Amino acid sequence: VVLAQAQDPLSRVPSVLVPSGLPYSIMGASGSKGFHDAVASVSPWYTQVQIDNQSTTPVVVWLARDPDHPSPHDAVEHEVPPQSIYAISSGWLREPRATLLMRTDVNTAKIIRMPNASRLIVSLQPHGLKVESLDDVVFEDYPDPGDVQGHDTIPMVLRHESFHDRPPSGELPRNSVAREAARDVTISAPTTEEPRTNQGVTN
C-alpha cells in the first residue's frame, strides 16, 4: 500500500474578515481563488481525511472550496493513484468537514462530507465506483452528475460505458419548442357523420 500525502488546504473563507483582522475587501482579492487558498493555508484548523482507493483505476476527487454550494468549478482536483491511500488536508475557518465531489457512475455523482481523521473507501462496481465509510461520513447526490469529471473504470470500458455518456446539464440537447407545443395540443376525434353535399341532387 502506498501512502500519498496531499497538502492542498481549502475551506470557505468568511466574507468579512481574514485571520489578520483586515477587512476582506481591503485585500483587493474578493472572490479570488488564489487568495482564498492562501488564507486557508494559514488557518490554525485543519481537517485531514484519507481516500482508500482499492480499485485498479486512478480516482478523481474534487475538494470544494464552498461547502454550502459545492461545485467542481470551484474546487481543487486530486487524483488518487490506484490501490493506494491518499491523504487530503483541508484548512478551514467555518466548516470543519472536508467537502468532496466524486463521480461514481454515468448517472450519479456524490457530495461527500468527511470529518477529521475519517476514511473513504473506494472500490469497483460493474458500472462505476462504490464509495463507503465506517466513519461519520455524509453522502449526498450531486444534482448534475455530468458536471463532475472522473476516470472511466476498466469494467465500464469493457461494457462500452463512459462518464462522458452523460454531459453536464447545460450541454444536453434541448427539445424542439414546436415539438413541446405539439404535445399540449389535443386533437379531436373525427365525427362519424358524413358531410352533406349537393352531388346527385337535381332541380
ABEGO torsion letter per residue (X at the ends): XBBBBBBBBBBBBBAABBAAGBBAAAAGABGBAAAAAAAAAABABBBBBBBBBABABBBBBBBBABAABBBAABBBBBBBBBGBBBBBBBBBAABABBBBBBBABAABBBBBBBBBGBBBBBBBBAAEBBBBBABBBBBBBBABAAABBBBBBAAAAAAGBBAAABBBAAABBBBBAAAAAAAABBBBBBBABBBBBABGBBX
